[in-house]
Amino acid sequence: MVALTFRLLRQQGYYISSEVFNKFMDSEGKFRESLVTDARGLLSLYEACHLRCHGDYILEKALPFAITQLELIDESKVSTILAKQVSHALKQPLRKGLPRLEARCYIPLYQEEPSHDEVLLALAKLDFNLLQEQHQKELGKITRWWKDIDVPGKFPFARDRIVELFFWTSGVYFEPEFTMAREILTKVISLTSILDDIYNVYGTLEELALLTEAIEKWDVNAMDGLPGYMQAYYKELLDLYEYIGNEVTTKGRSYRLAYAKEVMKKLARGYFQEAKWFHTNYIPTLEEYMPLQLITTGYGMLATTSLVGMGDVVTEHAFEWSISGCKIVKAAQTICRLMDDVSSHQFEQERGHVVSAVELLMKYHSISEQEAGDELHKGVVDAWKDTNEEFLRPTAVPMPILTRMLNFSRVMDVLYSDGDNYTHSTTKLKDYVTSLFVSPLPM
């Protein structure tokens, strides 16, 4: 109960001291042996540990203790449901999981509980399936837009991943009221994916200089000097932002478009700098690498863009906050960059990509690949603590905005915690897409 209460209050932004767990320690400062038989309590403790902030030293001890004991549980001595919950939680803690996927996993487990409430269960399934139908309609509309762009014909070098990107966006916000926000963010993220491939794998340095300049000008007349495939891309980009501008203007929020354009320009400048390094075989220092690579994750741009289609909870102050280098956005960028580098650096090297943080740590610190991975993992752990701290009241912006930033980090954890499941999307990601957008829960 202590662990559950601690987690729920921290989730809602109330600072509860982690010293509430002191009473479970023995005289040597270790967790009491008597706790090892309480599987449900250990599971609650494990989940609570993922809400830890900097300085929660007792939770630093509690996490390995909880993991070790949960892994040692004798499944014959606990209920099948609890054993399944433990097995799932060890792979995907609640704090880092996507609420919609967690619900899809938990509802069938709840149904197995002898004491389950039939009405509650029926409502939960109905709620899930109704929202799934809404998401299917949205995905259909976005897919038609994508097909009209004709990516295989106009941009054969680019990744064609519209369904996977809709999954990403619905991870950021799944709720029914965010239809417009999901549409805007999915369309922006999909055009950004093509842009990333233009800078990374296709354009020459001279062409990329022209494209960067054109994006900076943001003017249809800047299209003339571009090669054909870039003209096609640039037109799609301008058309999309004109559509977004019309959408927000009708709701009296026209100021938002300027922020959306500005962060896209910043991303293009970052991509161009990265391309210059690659085309000139320049190996950056770690100090040069990280600030640029945080930008080129695209997460800073997407964090600001995610606010464009939201309602009145978002004010101009929220946009200023989002571009100010705030802690939670930087944490999301850090989690994105470091997890991506660790899980995909070998594939990226084969693709002829700019160096990753793994290589740079190995080069400048003379350490092994394993040690470099461990070092970067520590950076991810610290970024999660920063994220949790940003939720403690009083918050800089309202909770619904912070939740979007948290969800960006959650998508990374779900897709990258055991390899790059986005690039290799026929793995776990295919199952996630099926469970969220294809298969309804049986009523």
C-alpha angles and dihedrals in degrees: 000000000000091000094045093048091046092052096046094048093047089049088057092050100258114138108232115176114245086222087088084085093059091092090067092059127094126226091276093057095253127122111268118263091228090070094068093081093055101085096172091048091050090050090052090048091050092051091046091054090065090065091060122131131199109298096027090125095162090059090051086062094040097056100062089040092053094044093050094048094044090051089052096051114133101231091204089065098052132054118274089241093054091046090053091048091051093048091050095044093053088058096038122018115206096243091058097038128094109254093224094053091044090053091050089053097042102045095068089046091051088051089060091055107105090217097050120138110242095206093048091048093050091048092049092051093045091049091050095048096045091053090046089057090052091050090049091055091048091049091050091053093047092047091055089052090049093049090052089058088057098214096181090052101040101028107025091161093060129093111256101213110138096140092048090050091050087053088053092051095045086053088060091050126358099164117119095240092063098069094122093042090053092049093050095044095045092051093047094046091049094051088045089055089057090046090052090053092048091055097038107040114007121030124081116234091252091052092046091053089055093047093049090051092048092051089049090054094043092199130130089228090063088070096077100081095047126103115254099264091048091049089054091050095045091052091053090049094051092044092052095050091046088055091048090049091054092048095052094040092058087058094048094253101111092137089073095071093066091057092048092052094045095055091047090053090050090052092051090052089051093049090050093051089050090049091052090055091050098045092048094043089238115167108208125211118248088254090056094040104054102053091049094043092052087058095046093053082079089223095115090053092045093047090059093040091051088067095054097081097037125104135253094305084081115076133175087265089062091055092049088049092050093056096040097086092258117186100248095050090047089049091053090048090049093049089048095048098042097043091046092049094049096045101040109023095108092050091046091051090053088050089056096251133160114277121280132226088256092062093042093052090048091048101044099033098035093231134139125262089253092052091048090052091050091050092051090047088059088055089054091050091051091048090055089053089052089051092052092048092054089061094058113106133283088050125196092232133010119290096250089062094047089049090060090055091047089050092054087059091045092056089055092050092049095047102034110030092098105025133313103309092170098060089040094042098165087076123071094332091067090056091048092051091049094049094047104036108019114032119055121209109263108250 
